[in-house]
Every structure is written in structure tokens, then in C-alpha cells.
Amino acid sequence: MLGKKYSKEFLALCQSVTAKRPRTVITHILEHGQITTEELKNLYGYNHPPRAARDVKEHGIPIERVTVTGGDGRKIAAYRFGDPTNLKVRCFDGRTGLSKQIKEALIAKYGCRCCIYLEEMPENHSHIAMQQLRRVDLQGAETKQYEQLKVDAAAAGLEIPDFVKAVLRKALGG
């Protein structure tokens, strides 16, 4: 850890990250003090190194960008932890990934409730929009059948989704 001392809370937050890409960045920084875009690309195969660093930030772990000299003498970016007392989740940092432990703690404290609309939410929903949604994809030769559906839907005066639903209801006896 290069002699740097981190609080138990900070290390616990780092350990709670299980997604591979941010976990790789965190582990490397803990072991080496920083990670460069060159290392992210060459050692770990990440074609967009800034995305890997942003993943860490989106877990609420402060990370800062500094400029260093790369192996070929050019200036490149390196990432290291920011002030570990500045742990926060900010809505303008992009997606917010919460660990399972944080999610469970929030549910235990506030219940499974949307904090915007104050509606109860299922813990294990099957779609992000909170709606049951099913989709059928047509490919290859099936696309000719889709073209026929378009013709039949137009003849019936319906849009394709409504026409397909009507055909399904009729076929299933509903």
C-alpha cells in the first residue's frame, strides 16, 4: 500500500466493489499508489482507460487524475485516490453503482421505497422501468415475415405492435 494509511471505512468501501473493471483499478492503486492509462490498456486490456477510472468514482470512491510521463516520453493520465475523507455519491458524476451492502443498509433503514415518488418498490424487479416487458426479435428469413406483418397491419388499419397483439390474442383464444 506504499505506506499510505486508509481508514477502515475507506478500505471497506473499496472491498465492497465487486465489479471487475473498478475492482482492478482499486486493487492496482492500493498496491502501487496510482494507475496510468498505459497500464490500464497494456496490463489489463482496457481500450478506454478513463471509463475504468470513472467506474471507481461512480462507486463513491474519490479518484483524481494527474499527468505523468508514459513509457514513450509522452504525457499521459494517471489516476490515484483523492481525499479518502471525501466519500460521497454525487448525481452529476454519472451512474451510481451501489454495493449490495449499501443497498441492503438503505433498504433496512428506509424500506424498499422510491425516494423521489415515495412509492413502494419490489426488491427483485424484472425490468428497470418496473414493468413486465417481453420482446421478440426477428432475423434472417424471418424478416420477410415481418414485412408481411407490415402489409397486413396496414390493411387492418393498425400499427404493427397493435396488430401483433391482436393476432396473439386471437391465436391464444383471448
C-alpha positions as CSV (number, residue, x, y, z in Angstrom):
1,M,0.0,0.0,0.0
2,L,3.0,2.3,-0.4
3,G,3.0,3.3,3.3
4,K,-0.3,5.2,2.8
5,K,-2.8,4.6,5.6
6,Y,-6.5,4.5,4.7
7,S,-9.4,4.4,7.2
8,K,-11.2,1.1,7.8
9,E,-14.3,2.7,6.3
10,F,-12.5,3.7,3.1
11,L,-10.9,0.2,2.8
12,A,-14.3,-1.4,3.4
13,L,-15.9,0.7,0.7
14,C,-13.0,-0.4,-1.7
15,Q,-13.6,-4.0,-0.7
16,S,-17.3,-3.7,-1.3
17,V,-16.7,-3.1,-5.1
18,T,-17.0,-6.4,-6.8
19,A,-17.4,-5.4,-10.5
20,K,-14.2,-6.4,-12.4
21,R,-13.2,-3.2,-14.0
22,P,-13.4,-0.8,-11.0
23,R,-12.0,-3.6,-8.7
24,T,-8.9,-3.9,-11.0
25,V,-8.3,-0.1,-10.7
26,I,-8.8,-0.1,-7.0
27,T,-6.5,-3.1,-6.3
28,H,-3.8,-1.6,-8.5
29,I,-4.0,1.8,-6.8
30,L,-3.9,0.2,-3.4
31,E,-0.8,-1.8,-4.4
32,H,1.1,0.8,-6.4
33,G,-0.4,4.2,-5.4
34,Q,-1.7,5.0,-8.9
35,I,-2.6,3.5,-12.2
36,T,-1.8,5.0,-15.6
37,T,-3.8,4.9,-18.8
38,E,-0.9,3.0,-20.3
39,E,-1.2,0.3,-17.5
40,L,-4.9,0.1,-17.9
41,K,-4.5,-0.5,-21.7
42,N,-1.4,-2.7,-21.7
43,L,-1.7,-4.7,-18.5
44,Y,-5.4,-5.0,-18.2
45,G,-6.6,-4.6,-21.9
46,Y,-9.0,-1.7,-21.3
47,N,-9.4,0.2,-24.6
48,H,-11.0,3.2,-22.8
49,P,-9.0,3.7,-19.6
50,P,-10.8,6.8,-18.5
51,R,-14.0,4.7,-18.3
52,A,-12.3,2.3,-15.9
53,A,-11.3,5.2,-13.6
54,R,-14.8,6.7,-13.8
55,D,-16.3,3.4,-12.7
56,V,-14.4,3.7,-9.4
57,K,-15.7,7.3,-9.0
58,E,-19.2,6.1,-9.6
59,H,-18.9,3.8,-6.6
60,G,-18.4,6.9,-4.4
61,I,-14.6,6.5,-4.1
62,P,-12.8,9.8,-4.7
63,I,-10.3,9.5,-7.6
64,E,-8.2,12.2,-9.1
65,R,-6.4,12.5,-12.4
66,V,-2.8,13.6,-12.6
67,T,-0.4,13.9,-15.6
68,V,2.7,11.7,-15.7
69,T,5.2,10.7,-18.4
70,G,4.5,7.5,-20.2
71,G,6.9,4.8,-21.3
72,D,7.4,6.6,-24.7
73,G,8.0,10.0,-23.1
74,R,4.6,11.4,-23.8
75,K,2.4,12.9,-21.1
76,I,-0.4,10.5,-20.1
77,A,-3.0,10.4,-17.4
78,A,-2.7,8.5,-14.1
79,Y,-5.3,8.0,-11.5
80,R,-5.0,7.9,-7.8
81,F,-7.3,8.1,-4.8
82,G,-8.5,11.6,-3.8
83,D,-9.1,12.6,-0.3
84,P,-10.5,9.5,1.4
85,T,-12.5,11.6,3.8
86,N,-14.4,13.0,0.8
87,L,-16.6,9.9,0.2
88,K,-19.8,10.8,-1.4
89,V,-22.1,9.9,-4.2
90,R,-23.0,12.8,-6.4
91,C,-25.7,12.7,-9.1
92,F,-23.6,14.6,-11.6
93,D,-20.8,12.0,-11.6
94,G,-22.8,9.7,-13.9
95,R,-24.2,6.4,-12.9
96,T,-24.3,5.5,-9.3
97,G,-23.3,1.9,-8.5
98,L,-24.2,0.8,-5.0
99,S,-22.7,-2.2,-3.5
100,K,-25.0,-4.9,-2.2
101,Q,-24.1,-4.0,1.4
102,I,-25.0,-0.3,0.8
103,K,-28.3,-1.3,-0.9
104,E,-29.3,-3.6,2.0
105,A,-28.4,-1.0,4.5
106,L,-30.6,1.6,2.7
107,I,-33.5,-0.8,2.4
108,A,-33.2,-1.7,6.1
109,K,-33.3,2.0,7.1
110,Y,-35.8,3.4,4.7
111,G,-37.6,0.3,3.3
112,C,-37.8,-0.5,-0.4
113,R,-39.2,2.9,-1.4
114,C,-38.5,5.2,-4.2
115,C,-37.2,8.4,-2.6
116,I,-38.5,10.5,-5.5
117,Y,-42.1,9.3,-5.8
118,L,-42.3,7.7,-2.3
119,E,-43.8,4.6,-3.8
120,E,-43.1,1.1,-2.6
121,M,-40.7,-0.8,-4.9
122,P,-40.2,-4.5,-5.3
123,E,-36.8,-5.6,-4.2
124,N,-36.4,-8.0,-7.1
125,H,-38.0,-6.3,-10.1
126,S,-37.6,-7.8,-13.5
127,H,-37.2,-4.6,-15.5
128,I,-35.7,-1.2,-14.8
129,A,-38.9,0.5,-15.9
130,M,-40.7,-1.5,-13.3
131,Q,-42.9,-3.1,-15.9
132,Q,-43.1,-6.6,-17.3
133,L,-41.8,-6.3,-20.8
134,R,-41.2,-9.1,-23.4
135,R,-39.7,-8.7,-26.8
136,V,-39.4,-10.9,-29.9
137,D,-36.6,-10.4,-32.4
138,L,-36.9,-11.5,-36.0
139,Q,-33.8,-12.2,-38.0
140,G,-32.7,-13.7,-41.3
141,A,-35.6,-15.2,-43.3
142,E,-38.0,-14.1,-40.5
143,T,-37.6,-10.5,-41.7
144,K,-39.7,-11.4,-44.8
145,Q,-42.5,-12.4,-42.4
146,Y,-42.1,-9.0,-40.7
147,E,-42.6,-7.3,-44.0
148,Q,-45.8,-9.3,-44.5
149,L,-46.9,-8.2,-41.0
150,K,-46.5,-4.6,-42.0
151,V,-48.7,-5.1,-45.0
152,D,-51.4,-7.0,-43.0
153,A,-51.3,-4.4,-40.2
154,A,-51.7,-1.5,-42.7
155,A,-54.7,-3.4,-44.3
156,A,-56.2,-3.7,-40.9
157,G,-55.6,0.0,-40.1
158,L,-53.4,-0.8,-37.2
159,E,-49.8,-0.1,-36.2
160,I,-47.6,-3.2,-36.2
161,P,-47.4,-3.6,-32.3
162,D,-51.2,-3.4,-32.0
163,F,-51.7,-5.8,-35.0
164,V,-49.3,-8.4,-33.5
165,K,-51.0,-8.2,-30.1
166,A,-54.4,-8.7,-31.8
167,V,-53.0,-11.8,-33.7
168,L,-51.6,-13.2,-30.4
169,R,-54.9,-12.7,-28.6
170,K,-56.8,-14.4,-31.4
171,A,-54.3,-17.3,-31.6
172,L,-54.4,-17.8,-27.8
173,G,-58.2,-17.6,-27.6
174,G,-58.2,-14.3,-25.6
